[in-house]
Amino acid sequence: MFYQEEVKWPSKDISGCSLSAIMSEVGEKIDGVDIINSIANLHDRGNGLGGGFAAYGIYPDYKDHYAFHLMFDNVEAKELTERKLEDDYSVELGEQIHTRNIPAITDPPILRRYFVKPKKDMKGEEDFVVGTVMDINSGIDGAYVISSGKNMGAFKAIGFPEEVGEFYRLKDYEAHIWIAHGRFPTNTPGWWGGAHPFTILDWAIVHNGEVSSYGANMRYLEMFGYKCTLRTDTEVMAYLFDLMLRKHKIPPEIACKALASPFWSDIDRMPEEQMKLYRAIRMVYGGALVNGPFAIVLGHKNGMIGLSDRVKLRPLVAGRKNDMLYLSSEEAGIREVCESPDVIWTPKAGEPVIGRLKEGN
């Protein structure tokens, strides 16, 4: 007779990577303490090969400027990038991103930020900025744009997220939206530029899972001028949202149904009007369908969105307390910073949780 030793499973749901997000829908400023504590509570979901944050509303003195956060492998890359920025933009300020020396974060690249405006007035200003990001990332060896939006910034590194938060001194910042990520890379490298979030303009995305449709999504995006160069599948999601929400101006609910579309068999059983809508989404945005297990949080200047894949192979939990919206990989990440939420729930597969800033904020 064979006896199998009893397996004691861990109490946490460890399925790789951690997400956390906090938003004040009335625009109240929150320092970085809560978001760091929330993502630190999910420490066991990462392995120290990447952590990062995006924060909105942190540069009120330069709110009309594009805030370029950049990392450079060497001085030559920095000088080439600065030359490009000076040719195309009026640079109001260029400075080192403030950091703190901590033992856990080693060999950092050169970290700089630049507050800029395009020199020429143009109709497609945001497309011009997107082109600049693509040109730097693909054309200047050793230069990587971390973020490029207005009144926001992304901060990421190799390390656990709570270490990254301390390294970047995020407790000194105040923002009305924070998103955070702890990484557990599986099939892509752990490197500074590969840590989350991935951004373009003010869109910033953190992701738990795997984009198995990366090749198809990348080729689809290339038709619209996007270049995927950062060696991580999550990059395509940031560009897909930019394409659909900014360029095509479709509602967030429709964009989410394109990324996490119902199966054809489910669409065929829908009421006629709903069936027509979903068939149109699948046909027009077939190249934007994201296959594979995922849970994401998207931050942007007007709010944030949480979404899981159409089968819900990665966890996502949401909570509310008064005018605060919380998203996390685990309920523990929410209760760490909000002990008694008014409501807490697990969104259905493919159903977005959408937080919007109230008008005037």
Secondary structure, DSSP 8 states (H G I E B T S, - for coil): ----------SS---S-EEEEEEETT---EETHHHHHHHHTTGGG--SS-EEEEEES--GGGTTSEEEEEEESSHHHHHHHHHHHHHHEEEEEEEE------TTS-S--EEEEEEEEESS--TTHHHHHHHHHHHHHHHSTTEEEEE--BSEEEEEESS-HHHHHHHTTGGG-EESEEEEEE---SSS---GGGSS-EEETTEEEEEEE--TTHHHHHHHHHTTT----SS-TTHHHHHHHIIIIIIS---HHHHHHHHT---HHHHTTS-HHHHHHHHHHHHHTGGG---S-EEEEEEETTEEEEEE-TT--S--EEEEETTEEEEESSHHHHHTT-SS-SEEE---TT--EEEE--TT-
